[in-house]
Amino acid sequence: MKIYEARVAPNPRRVRIFLAEKGIDMQYVELDVMGGENLSPALRAKNPSTKVPFLELDDGTCIGESVAICRYFEELQPEPPLFGRTPLEKAQVEMWNRQVEFFFIQPLMFAVQHGAGIFKDRMTPIPVWGEESAKNARAYLDQLDRHLTNNSYLVGDYFSVADISLLCAVDFAKVAKIRLSDEWPHLQLWHQLVSGRPSAQA
C-alpha cells in the first residue's frame, strides 16, 4: 500500500504523525499539488476529490480524507489507541477533532486560499473573506487556550488524533500569518508538549 501526499500540506502530516505514533511504516508518493499533478485524469480516477492525502491499498482500493485513513489504521492496529480508550473518550476525541476542523482548520484554509491567493489559478480569491476567516481562526485559539488551562491535551491527559489535527494546523497557520504568542500561554505549553513527541518530526 502507499499514500499519495504533498509533504508541505497539513493534512498529509496528520497521517504521517498518526502512523509514526503507531509505528507503521509506509511508502509515500509525493505529488506536485501546486503544479496540478493531483488533478490529472489518472489520479482523479483513484481519488475523485483530488485532495491529499489518499491511501491506495494493494488491491487498488483508495481511501481519501486524512481522518478516514487514520481510522482505517486504527482498526488494523488498535494499539496504541488514538481515537479514545473508553466510550466517553471516543466521544470526546470525535467532538474535539470535529471542532478543530470546523472552527480552526476550515477558516485557516479559507484564510490561506483567499488571503494568500494560493490556487488562484483554479479559484477566485476573495481577500475580504480571507481576512475574516483569519479573525475567526484566531478567535478559536482564544477558546482553546481557555480549555487548555486545566487540560494537558484536548481530552484531559490523553493524547489523541485530535491533538495531531490541531498540531498540524497550528504549525501550518504561519502561512496565514497566525503564530502562537504570549496571548495564548496554555496553548503554547500544549504546543511544546505535543511538539516534543518523536512523531511530530514525521
N, C-alpha and C positions, 0 to 999 in steps of 0.2 A: 504494500500500500504506500501511498505518497500524498503529500499535502502541497497544493499549489498556493503560493503566497507572494507577498511583497514585504520584505523584512522591515521597511521603514514604517509600515502601517500598524496601528494599534491592535486591530483585531487578530491578525496573524500572530502577533506577540502573545496575545491572550492564550492561544492554543499552545504555543511553544512553552510558555511558563507552566501551563497545566500539565503538559506531557513531561516536563522536567521534574515536577513535583511527584509524578507517578513513576519516574524512572523508565519511561518508554522511549526507545529510540525510533526515529522517523526519518524517512527520505523526504527532502523538501525540494520543490521545483520553484525557482524564482521567476516571477513574471514581471515584465515591464508594463506596469499598470499606467504610468504616466504616458507611455508611448501607445497605449491602447491594445497591448497584446492580449489582454483578457477579453477583449471584445471580438476576437476572431471567431469565425463560424465553428471551427473545430472545438474551441473552448466553450463557446455558447452551448454547443451540443452536450457537453459534460455538465455545465453549470449555467443554466439559463439566466440567473440573476446577474451574472458577470462579476459578482463581488468576491473578494478574497478575505479569508482563505476558503478553500474547499478541499475535501478529502476524497481521494479516489481509492477504492478498495481493489483488491487483487482481481475480483471478478468484473471490474469495470463500474460497479455501483458508485455513485458520487453523492456526497453529503455536503451541503453548504451550511453557512451560518456557524460562527465560532462556538457558540454555546451548545448547539446541536452536536458539533464534533466532540466537544468536551464531554457531553452527556454519553455519547457512544463509547468513549474510552472509560468513563466512569463505570459503565455497565460491564465492559470487558474486564476491567481490573479495578475492583472496588476499593482496594487499599493503596494508599491512604485515602479515605473518603473526603471529597472536596465539595460535595453537594449537600452535606449535612449527615449527622450520625443518628439523629433521632427524628421522629415526625415533626417535632417543633423546630429543630434546627433546619430541617429540609425546607420547611415553610418560610423560615426567616431568611435563609440563603436565597430562595426564589424571590422573596419580597425585595431584599436589598439589591440583588442583581438587576431586577427589572427597574427599580427606581434609579439606580446608577445609569442604566441605559437610557431611560426616558428623560431624566432630569439633568444629566450631565453629558453623557456621550452624544446623544442626539443634538442638543444645542451646540455642543462643541463642534460637531461635524458641520452644522449649518454655518457656524462662525468661520470655519476654515474654508468651506466651499464658497460662501458668499462674501466673506471679508477678504480672504487672501486671493480669491479668484482662481483657486485650484479647479481644474477641469472646466475652465471657461470655454474650452473647445467643444465641450459636449453638454453644456448647460448655460443658462443665462444668470449670472450672479446678480443678486440684489443687495448691494452694500449695506443699506439700512437694516435689512433683515440679519445680515452678518453681525452688525453691531448689537442689535437687540438680543440675538442668540448668545453672544459673548456675555452680556449682562446677566442673562438667565443662568448661564453656566456658573458664573461667579457667585450668584445668589445661592445656588445649590451647595457650593462649597461652604457657605456660612452654616447651612443646616447640618452638613456632615461634621463640621468642626464641633458643633454643639453635641451631636450624638457621640463623637469620639472622646468627649470629656470623661466618660465613665466606661469606655469600651476600648480594649486593645485593638480589636478588629471590628469589622462591621457587625459580626454576630458574636458579641461578647469576647471571649478569649479563644475563639475558634477561627482559624484561618481557612478561607473558603474561596470558591471560584468568584464570589462577589468581590473579594479583595483584589483578586487578579484583574478583574474587569476595571476596577477603579484605578489601580496602579498604572495600567497601560494607558488609560485615558488621561490621568494627571500628568504623566510623563510626556504624552503627545500634545498636551494643551499649550505648550510653549509656542507651537505653530500659530496659535490664535492669540499669542502674547498674554497667556494666562499662566502665571507661575506662583507656586506656593510662597507665601510671605508670612511675616510675623502676625498678620491679622488672623491667621488660621493656625495657632500653636499646636492644637491637638492633632490636626490633620498633618502637620509637619512631623510630629512624633510617630504617628501611624506610618507615614511615608518612609521614615528612617527604618522602622521595624520591618516592613514588608520588602523594602529595597535591599535589606541585609540578608535576605534568604538567597541561597545559591541559585535558585530557579529564576530569580529576577534578571540574571545575566543571559538567559536563554535567548 
